[in-house]
């Protein structure tokens, strides 16, 4: 159905869905929760949204190490509010993963000013990722 054919109720429902989605995104940003990324919001805004951004390249449901890494990154996101955290499902967005030469999962790439500067491959302890982020932040 095109916008011209939509009734007022349909437009209201679509608008409400968009507003709810945006509200969920803003709540995640306010709590510095990792953002679910897509090809649309990855380079178009997210990796340049903060000076330092950490992106977890993962895949469900077969990647067990990906699920081990997720709570570590959520904790780091809360502990480092000046750093942006995001997650990109490589099954849904293989072109983005390929652009950054992601060959193993999980792979975490740390970006500074929109450019990749460091990475971690595999499920590793929190300290290893935190130390790499601090180094990029200049806190080492």
C-alpha positions as a printed NumPy array, in Angstrom:
array([[  0.   ,   0.   ,   0.   ],
       [  1.453,   3.398,  -0.927],
       [  1.321,   6.43 ,   1.312],
       [ -1.315,   7.91 ,  -1.005],
       [ -3.572,   4.905,  -0.432],
       [ -3.012,   4.685,   3.313],
       [ -5.821,   5.612,   5.632],
       [ -5.256,   7.874,   8.625],
       [ -5.2  ,   4.885,  11.006],
       [ -2.49 ,   3.199,   8.916],
       [ -0.381,   6.371,   8.927],
       [ -0.804,   6.733,  12.686],
       [  0.182,   3.115,  13.257],
       [  3.26 ,   3.438,  11.024],
       [  4.272,   6.682,  12.749],
       [  3.847,   5.093,  16.183],
       [  6.016,   2.142,  15.155],
       [  8.751,   4.506,  13.931],
       [  8.557,   6.572,  17.124],
       [  8.759,   3.466,  19.311],
       [ 11.782,   2.191,  17.371],
       [ 13.545,   5.552,  17.717],
       [ 12.707,   5.692,  21.441],
       [ 14.277,   2.233,  21.946],
       [ 17.415,   3.373,  20.088],
       [ 17.667,   6.546,  22.17 ],
       [ 17.23 ,   4.575,  25.402],
       [ 20.109,   2.315,  24.412],
       [ 22.291,   5.325,  23.648],
       [ 21.39 ,   6.953,  26.992],
       [ 22.379,   3.776,  28.848],
       [ 25.316,   3.238,  26.48 ],
       [ 24.013,  -0.186,  25.518],
       [ 25.496,  -1.71 ,  22.357],
       [ 23.472,  -0.691,  19.3  ],
       [ 22.346,  -3.291,  16.761],
       [ 23.948,  -2.195,  13.511],
       [ 23.035,  -2.599,   9.865],
       [ 24.606,  -1.568,   6.587],
       [ 22.455,   1.585,   6.755],
       [ 23.57 ,   2.924,  10.125],
       [ 27.095,   1.465,  10.302],
       [ 29.17 ,   3.837,   8.21 ],
       [ 26.398,   6.342,   7.684],
       [ 26.634,   7.464,  11.251],
       [ 27.492,   5.009,  13.983],
       [ 31.263,   4.582,  13.552],
       [ 31.549,   8.377,  13.478],
       [ 29.072,   8.996,  16.31 ],
       [ 31.843,   9.16 ,  18.926],
       [ 35.605,   9.603,  18.75 ],
       [ 36.089,   5.953,  19.811],
       [ 33.658,   3.225,  18.718],
       [ 33.832,  -0.525,  19.36 ],
       [ 32.01 ,  -2.877,  16.981],
       [ 31.386,  -6.556,  17.678],
       [ 31.08 ,  -8.597,  14.472],
       [ 29.111, -11.72 ,  15.397],
       [ 26.671, -14.335,  14.039],
       [ 23.77 , -16.246,  15.552],
       [ 22.981, -18.994,  16.507],
       [ 26.032, -21.147,  15.817],
       [ 28.747, -18.835,  17.186],
       [ 29.082, -19.821,  20.852],
       [ 32.111, -17.537,  21.452],
       [ 29.997, -14.628,  20.186],
       [ 27.522, -15.223,  22.99 ],
       [ 30.35 , -15.382,  25.54 ],
       [ 31.624, -11.986,  24.393],
       [ 28.264, -10.183,  24.416],
       [ 27.943,  -9.67 ,  28.214],
       [ 31.575,  -8.509,  28.384],
       [ 30.903,  -5.802,  25.815],
       [ 27.669,  -4.773,  27.555],
       [ 29.614,  -4.325,  30.801],
       [ 32.359,  -2.335,  29.066],
       [ 29.713,  -0.128,  27.438],
       [ 28.333,   0.791,  30.87 ],
       [ 31.838,   1.346,  32.265],
       [ 32.999,   3.483,  29.313],
       [ 30.223,   5.964,  28.493],
       [ 32.529,   8.025,  26.253],
       [ 32.922,   5.04 ,  23.901],
       [ 30.229,   3.901,  21.461],
       [ 29.487,   0.167,  21.305],
       [ 27.689,  -1.643,  18.502],
       [ 27.031,  -5.153,  17.204],
       [ 26.852,  -6.183,  13.561],
       [ 25.266,  -9.522,  12.628],
       [ 27.577, -10.776,   9.874],
       [ 24.956, -13.196,   8.526],
       [ 22.623, -10.291,   7.823],
       [ 25.332,  -7.853,   6.675],
       [ 28.162,  -9.896,   5.107],
       [ 29.244,  -7.025,   2.834],
       [ 30.087,  -4.81 ,   5.814],
       [ 32.064,  -7.62 ,   7.46 ],
       [ 33.92 ,  -8.302,   4.21 ],
       [ 34.825,  -4.632,   3.82 ],
       [ 36.699,  -4.807,   7.14 ],
       [ 38.265,  -8.227,   6.363],
       [ 36.358,  -9.991,   9.146],
       [ 37.2  , -13.666,   8.626],
       [ 36.708, -15.093,  12.14 ],
       [ 33.943, -14.619,  14.67 ],
       [ 33.673, -12.92 ,  16.941],
       [ 35.856, -10.048,  15.793],
       [ 35.85 ,  -6.749,  17.655],
       [ 37.128,  -3.715,  15.78 ],
       [ 37.986,  -0.48 ,  17.578],
       [ 37.483,   2.655,  15.483],
       [ 38.933,   6.108,  16.134],
       [ 37.356,   8.972,  14.193],
       [ 35.645,   6.454,  11.909],
       [ 38.805,   4.52 ,  11.029],
       [ 39.737,   1.031,  12.317],
       [ 42.777,   1.216,  14.611],
       [ 42.793,  -2.075,  16.546],
       [ 40.975,  -5.389,  16.768],
       [ 40.444,  -8.507,  18.854],
       [ 39.597, -11.926,  17.421],
       [ 37.769, -14.52 ,  19.479],
       [ 36.2  , -14.591,  22.912],
       [ 38.807, -13.058,  25.193],
       [ 38.779, -11.841,  28.791],
       [ 37.309,  -8.418,  29.518],
       [ 40.724,  -7.043,  30.542],
       [ 42.212,  -7.626,  27.082],
       [ 39.462,  -5.669,  25.332],
       [ 39.4  ,  -2.953,  28.004],
       [ 43.192,  -2.504,  27.761],
       [ 43.009,  -2.152,  23.973],
       [ 40.202,   0.422,  24.229],
       [ 42.12 ,   2.377,  26.893],
       [ 45.205,   2.362,  24.701],
       [ 43.203,   3.838,  21.789],
       [ 41.698,   6.375,  24.197],
       [ 45.211,   7.305,  25.277],
       [ 44.686,   6.118,  28.867],
       [ 47.341,   3.389,  28.886]])
